[in-house]
């Protein structure tokens, strides 16, 4: 099968969508399929293909970390796609490149699969002033509905995507396909004791401290402010706990100032952006991963931490139920007091109990490989092909019926 994957961002940039698309491409190719990734690249002066990727000229969108945004229509882009002759078009973005995928699917008369990765209600503040959020939300829902109606099949990493589509007035079924993890890269066996010691020394961490971390884009939607507030309410210096924040974003300076105002700046360390390939040793020095975010659909950063063996402290999130199983690969909390009790509970575990918990965390994500992701999507692609074929057949029957009726009227 030949599959074209449309995404606004791709490597060398790293984010959840890039990791998902890269893993999907890898898994599909391992299974013998041919893949073309179509993406925006601000540095590109013209459309060109390199290593199975069609790069499209675009402009940088500074509010979204200088991601490229391309125009939705391009004769050159369509020409490259037509020459590739895909069986399926799979869009992973709602912007220019993604919309061009819907156009190409219609022109080529092939199935369109649409994966929504982002809950845009939580991201509208990037593109609209506060007083216009309500209008922006209504517009975003209407646009998502348009894309969903164009798609043959809809997918998302969790039930949150299905709920979002229902809020937009879309009643099509939504296939839930969990995000992937690069299991070979995110493995504690890749880290030496000397690496861990060096990082601890560099950060000034002590062996008797409990190290808890969060990794992600530092924007309002990640609720790091909630995490800091909870921390200030229940964690004191005598608890010997440190919170490491990995990542950068528009809220970083504001969050650092907030931690200072809360009086916990000596317990919280903002480490800024850490390169994806250098992240594993940092996870390896930690004991737990924590998140207060309710905007994530199936956080890849969290899954990567779990692959390294970190149990997760996850705020209660009904629609992400099952990703963290209380007491098995992590713990669920609802407020600061529950978070503190769970941290104390972890501290009081025996070495054997901790080892089992860390092993379970790794085991719980073993099913999220690139090949497993590809197999899941191939089932959906085949469904899309069957649905598309039936739709074409019905359209043909309807057209043939109209012709016969017209011929009958003429005879009369």
Secondary structure by P-SEA (a helix, b strand, c coil): cbbbbbbccccccccaaaaaaaaaaaaaaaabbbbbbbbbbcccccccccccbbbbbbbbcccccbbbbbbcccaaaaaaaaaacccbbbbccccaaaaaaaaaaaaabbbbbbbbcccccccccccccccaaaaaaaaaaaaaaaaaaaccbbbcccaaaaaaaaaaccccbbbbbbbbbcccccccccccaaaaaaaaaaacccccbbbbbcccccccccaaaaaaaaaaaccccccbbbbbbbbcccaaaaaaaaaaaaccccccccccccccccaaaaaaaccccccccccccccaaaaaaaaacccccccccccccccccccccccccccaaaaaaaaaaaaaccaaaaaaaaaaaaaaaccccaaaaaaaaaaaaaaaaaaaaaaaaaaaaaaaaaaaaaaaaaac
